[in-house]
C-alpha cells in the first residue's frame, strides 16, 4: 500500500507542475490566445496567426493542466479521508482499551467509617 507521505509528495508535485504551467502560459501568450479563441472564435484578426494559437496546441495544453490539477485535488481529498480514518481508528482503540480496564467495572469498597471523636 502506498504510504501517506508518498501521495502527499505526489500532490505537491502535481500542484507545482500545474502552477508552473499556469505561470508559463502568461508570458508565452498561451493564456491570452486561449481566451481569444474561446470568446471570439470568429475574429481571426485579433489573434496572431502563429502555431501557438492553434487548437491542436491549446487544447492538449489545458487538458493536461486540468488533469494534473484534478489529480492534486484528488490526492488532497484522499489525504483528508485517510486522516479522518486514522482519527476514528485511534478513537475506537482508546474506547476499547478503556472498556477492557477491569478497574472500571469493580465496585468500589465502602469507605471505612470515620472514627468519631468522643471527647
Secondary structure in CASP SS format (residue, H / E / C, confidence):
PFRMAT SS
TARGET T0000
AUTHOR 0000-0000-0000
METHOD secondary structure of the structure
MODEL  1
X C 1.00
X C 1.00
X C 1.00
X H 1.00
X H 1.00
X H 1.00
X H 1.00
X H 1.00
X H 1.00
X H 1.00
X H 1.00
X H 1.00
X H 1.00
X H 1.00
X H 1.00
X H 1.00
X H 1.00
X H 1.00
X H 1.00
X H 1.00
X H 1.00
X H 1.00
X H 1.00
X H 1.00
X H 1.00
X H 1.00
X H 1.00
X H 1.00
X C 1.00
X H 1.00
X H 1.00
X H 1.00
X H 1.00
X H 1.00
X H 1.00
X H 1.00
X H 1.00
X H 1.00
X H 1.00
X C 1.00
X C 1.00
X C 1.00
X C 1.00
X C 1.00
X C 1.00
X C 1.00
X C 1.00
X C 1.00
X C 1.00
X C 1.00
X H 1.00
X H 1.00
X H 1.00
X C 1.00
X H 1.00
X H 1.00
X H 1.00
X H 1.00
X H 1.00
X H 1.00
X H 1.00
X H 1.00
X H 1.00
X H 1.00
X H 1.00
X H 1.00
X H 1.00
X H 1.00
X H 1.00
X H 1.00
X H 1.00
X H 1.00
X H 1.00
X H 1.00
X H 1.00
X H 1.00
X H 1.00
X H 1.00
X H 1.00
X H 1.00
X H 1.00
X H 1.00
X H 1.00
X H 1.00
X H 1.00
X H 1.00
X H 1.00
X H 1.00
X H 1.00
X H 1.00
X H 1.00
X H 1.00
X H 1.00
X H 1.00
X H 1.00
X H 1.00
X H 1.00
X H 1.00
X H 1.00
X C 1.00
X C 1.00
X H 1.00
X H 1.00
X H 1.00
X C 1.00
X C 1.00
X C 1.00
X C 1.00
X C 1.00
X C 1.00
X C 1.00
X C 1.00
X C 1.00
X C 1.00
X C 1.00
X C 1.00
X C 1.00
X C 1.00
X C 1.00
END
